[in-house]
Amino acid sequence: MTSDTPARRRGRVFSRRAGTPSRARRRLGAAVRMLAALVLAGGVYTAFTPGAFAEDNVPLSTSAREGKALYDTSCITCHGRDGQGVEGRGPSLIGVGSASVEFQVSTGRMPMTRQEAQAEQKPRQFDDTQTAQLADYIQEIGGGPELPAADKQIADIAKDPAALARGGELFRVNCTSCHGFGGGGGALSSGKFAPALHDATTAQIYAAMLTGPQNMPVFGDNQLTPEQKAQITAYIKYQLQEEKDPGGLFNLGRYGPSTEGMAIFLVGITILVFTSLWIAGKS
């Protein structure tokens, strides 16, 4: 039996150390492998999703080129070059779509006069043609929701009492908590408010549901189908705006006969009380 001398023990320890990589080398190797995996994943993603990256110098249509000229003189200060946004001034317009431009510009909310809690409606600065040109430019450089050609559908709904009634039901469920039962608007928190709907066009109403301006939520097609959006739009246009008296004689608050009944009750009780006091005084 061979004796285990100190020299042999030192030799075995040295051989184990020489054949085993150090902890630092193992960590470095793991980091290199992780980096290589990330580079490979990024390369595969780039190869199979080229549409995820914006192209420089995208050719614009004639209308969009006109819109770019308007944008460069009226919007670029706040929203930046090519709609990328400017921190502290205005958000990016990439992905907002032509529907958002239709709502914001046609109502005069954009361009804004100054930074406030929310943009208020004011006289518009661009006519319909210029608004369409701006909308085409924003749509072509960034994409996003577009307004459908729903005017005929909305007009047909107005002729169908059942469809119009469904629009009223959808309006009461989804819109009245902010805009009121009669579309008169209402106050929200932090100096914000839901605007009145009395002078909103069908395009503005539909665009608001598509884009969710200010504090309004976006109603996707999984929440309200295009047909339901058209029904709500028809109800606001042909019932709340054009039908001046949804119920009752005096149209108090545009709620129907309920507010008139309350008013008649209060006035009647007051008259009865004063009449009773007058009779008691006479007797």
C-alpha positions in Angstrom: 0.0 0.0 0.0 1.4 3.3 -1.1 1.7 5.9 1.7 -0.2 9.3 1.2 2.7 11.7 1.5 2.2 15.6 1.7 3.7 15.9 -1.7 1.1 13.6 -3.3 -1.7 15.4 -1.5 -0.5 18.8 -2.9 -0.4 17.2 -6.4 -4.0 16.1 -6.2 -5.2 19.5 -5.0 -3.2 21.2 -7.8 -4.7 18.8 -10.4 -8.2 19.5 -9.2 -7.7 23.2 -9.4 -6.1 23.0 -12.8 -9.0 20.9 -14.3 -11.9 23.0 -12.7 -12.7 26.5 -14.2 -12.8 29.3 -11.6 -16.1 30.9 -10.5 -15.3 34.2 -12.3 -14.7 32.3 -15.6 -18.0 30.4 -15.1 -19.9 33.7 -14.6 -18.3 35.3 -17.6 -19.2 32.3 -19.7 -22.8 32.5 -18.6 -23.0 36.2 -19.4 -21.6 35.7 -22.9 -24.1 32.9 -23.6 -27.0 35.1 -22.3 -25.8 38.0 -24.5 -25.6 35.8 -27.5 -29.1 34.5 -26.9 -30.5 38.0 -26.7 -28.7 39.1 -29.9 -30.1 36.0 -31.7 -33.7 36.7 -30.4 -33.4 40.3 -31.5 -32.2 39.3 -35.0 -35.1 36.8 -35.4 -37.6 39.4 -34.3 -36.2 42.0 -36.7 -36.2 39.5 -39.6 -39.8 38.4 -39.1 -41.5 41.7 -38.1 -40.1 44.4 -40.4 -43.4 46.3 -40.1 -42.8 47.1 -36.5 -40.2 49.7 -37.3 -41.1 53.1 -38.9 -39.6 53.8 -42.3 -37.8 57.0 -43.0 -38.9 59.2 -45.9 -42.3 57.4 -46.4 -43.9 58.7 -49.6 -47.0 60.8 -48.8 -50.1 61.2 -50.8 -51.0 64.6 -52.2 -53.5 65.3 -49.4 -51.0 64.2 -46.8 -48.3 66.5 -48.2 -50.8 69.4 -47.9 -51.5 68.3 -44.3 -47.7 68.2 -43.5 -47.4 71.8 -44.6 -50.2 72.8 -42.2 -48.7 70.6 -39.5 -45.3 72.2 -39.8 -46.8 75.7 -39.3 -49.4 75.0 -36.6 -48.6 71.8 -34.8 -44.9 71.0 -34.8 -44.1 73.3 -31.9 -46.0 71.1 -29.5 -46.1 67.7 -31.2 -42.6 67.7 -32.7 -41.2 66.7 -36.0 -43.1 63.9 -37.7 -45.6 63.7 -34.8 -43.0 62.3 -32.3 -44.2 64.6 -29.5 -42.4 67.1 -27.3 -42.0 66.4 -23.6 -43.9 68.9 -21.5 -45.7 70.3 -24.5 -47.6 67.8 -26.5 -47.9 64.0 -26.8 -46.8 61.8 -29.7 -49.4 61.5 -32.5 -48.1 58.1 -33.7 -51.0 55.7 -33.6 -53.8 58.2 -32.8 -55.2 58.0 -36.3 -57.2 60.3 -38.5 -60.2 59.9 -36.2 -58.5 61.7 -33.4 -57.6 64.6 -35.8 -61.2 64.8 -36.9 -62.4 65.2 -33.3 -59.6 67.5 -32.0 -59.3 69.8 -35.0 -62.9 70.1 -36.1 -64.0 71.1 -32.6 -61.3 73.7 -32.3 -59.7 72.0 -29.4 -56.5 71.8 -31.4 -54.3 73.8 -31.7 -54.5 74.6 -28.0 -54.3 78.3 -26.9 -52.5 77.3 -23.6 -51.9 74.3 -21.4 -55.0 73.7 -19.2 -56.6 70.8 -17.3 -58.1 69.9 -20.7 -58.6 71.3 -24.1 -61.8 73.3 -24.4 -63.9 73.6 -27.5 -63.5 76.9 -29.4 -63.9 78.3 -32.9 -62.1 76.0 -35.3 -59.0 77.3 -37.2 -59.1 74.8 -40.1 -61.9 74.1 -42.5 -63.1 70.7 -43.5 -60.6 70.3 -46.4 -57.7 71.3 -44.2 -58.8 69.1 -41.4 -59.0 66.1 -43.8 -55.5 66.9 -45.0 -54.1 67.0 -41.5 -55.9 63.8 -40.7 -54.4 62.1 -43.8 -50.9 63.2 -42.8 -51.2 61.9 -39.3 -52.8 58.6 -40.5 -50.0 58.0 -43.1 -47.1 58.7 -40.7 -48.4 56.8 -37.7 -51.6 54.8 -38.4 -54.4 54.4 -36.0 -58.2 54.4 -36.0 -60.1 55.8 -39.0 -63.6 57.0 -39.2 -65.9 54.6 -41.1 -68.3 55.9 -43.7 -71.3 55.5 -41.5 -73.5 58.5 -42.4 -76.0 56.3 -44.4 -76.1 53.7 -41.6 -76.8 56.4 -39.0 -79.5 57.9 -41.1 -81.1 54.5 -41.6 -81.0 53.8 -37.8 -82.9 57.1 -37.3 -85.8 55.7 -39.4 -85.9 52.5 -37.3 -87.6 53.1 -33.9 -86.3 49.8 -32.5 -82.6 50.6 -33.4 -83.0 54.1 -32.2 -84.3 52.8 -28.9 -81.3 50.5 -28.6 -79.1 53.5 -29.1 -80.8 55.3 -26.3 -80.3 52.3 -24.0 -76.6 52.0 -24.9 -76.3 55.8 -24.3 -77.8 55.6 -20.9 -75.6 52.6 -19.9 -72.3 53.9 -21.2 -72.5 57.7 -21.5 -74.9 59.3 -19.0 -72.6 59.0 -16.0 -70.5 61.8 -17.5 -72.6 63.5 -20.2 -75.9 63.4 -18.4 -79.2 61.9 -19.5 -79.9 64.8 -21.8 -76.4 65.2 -23.1 -75.8 68.4 -21.2 -72.4 67.4 -19.9 -71.1 67.5 -16.3 -68.2 68.3 -14.0 -65.4 65.8 -13.4 -62.5 65.9 -10.9 -59.4 68.2 -11.0 -61.0 70.9 -13.1 -62.0 68.6 -15.9 -65.5 68.1 -17.4 -67.5 66.1 -19.8 -68.7 68.5 -22.6 -72.3 69.0 -23.7 -73.3 67.1 -26.9 -75.9 69.5 -28.2 -73.8 70.8 -31.1 -71.6 67.7 -31.8 -71.6 66.4 -35.3 -72.1 62.7 -36.1 -68.4 62.5 -37.1 -67.2 64.0 -33.8 -69.4 61.7 -31.7 -68.2 58.6 -33.5 -64.6 59.8 -33.4 -64.8 60.4 -29.7 -65.9 56.8 -29.1 -63.1 55.5 -31.3 -60.3 57.6 -29.8 -61.3 58.5 -26.2 -60.3 62.2 -26.0 -59.6 63.9 -22.7 -61.0 61.8 -19.9 -63.3 59.7 -22.1 -62.5 56.0 -22.4 -61.8 54.3 -25.8 -64.7 52.1 -26.8 -63.1 49.2 -28.8 -65.2 46.9 -31.0 -65.1 44.3 -28.2 -67.0 46.8 -26.0 -69.3 48.5 -28.5 -69.5 47.1 -32.0 -69.5 49.4 -35.0 -73.3 49.0 -35.2 -73.8 49.9 -31.6 -71.6 53.0 -32.0 -73.7 54.0 -35.0 -76.9 53.5 -32.9 -75.6 55.7 -30.1 -74.6 58.4 -32.6 -78.0 58.2 -34.2 -79.7 58.6 -30.8 -77.7 61.6 -29.9 -78.1 63.2 -33.3 -81.8 62.5 -34.0 -83.2 62.2 -30.5 -81.3 64.5 -28.1 -80.4 67.2 -30.7 -83.2 67.3 -33.1 -86.1 66.0 -30.9 -86.4 69.0 -28.6 -88.9 67.5 -26.3 -88.2 63.9 -25.3 -91.2 63.8 -23.0 -93.3 66.2 -20.9 -94.7 69.6 -21.6 -92.0 72.1 -20.6 -88.9 70.0 -21.3 -87.3 70.8 -17.9 -83.7 69.4 -17.9 -84.5 67.3 -21.0 -85.2 64.4 -18.8 -88.8 63.9 -19.7 -91.9 64.2 -17.5 -90.2 63.2 -14.3 -88.6 66.7 -13.7 -91.9 68.4 -14.6 -93.8 66.3 -12.1 -91.3 67.2 -9.4 -91.6 70.9 -10.3 -95.4 70.9 -10.3 -95.4 69.1 -6.9 -93.1 71.6 -5.3 -94.9 74.6 -6.8 -98.3 73.1 -5.9 -97.2 72.4 -2.3 -95.9 76.0 -1.9 -99.2 77.5 -3.2 -101.2 75.3 -0.9 -99.1 76.3 2.1 -99.5 80.0 1.4 -103.2 79.5 0.7 -103.7 77.8 4.0 -101.8 80.6 5.8 -104.0 83.2 4.0 -107.2 81.4 5.0 -106.0 81.0 8.6 -105.2 84.7 8.7 -108.6 85.7 7.4 -110.5 83.5 9.8 
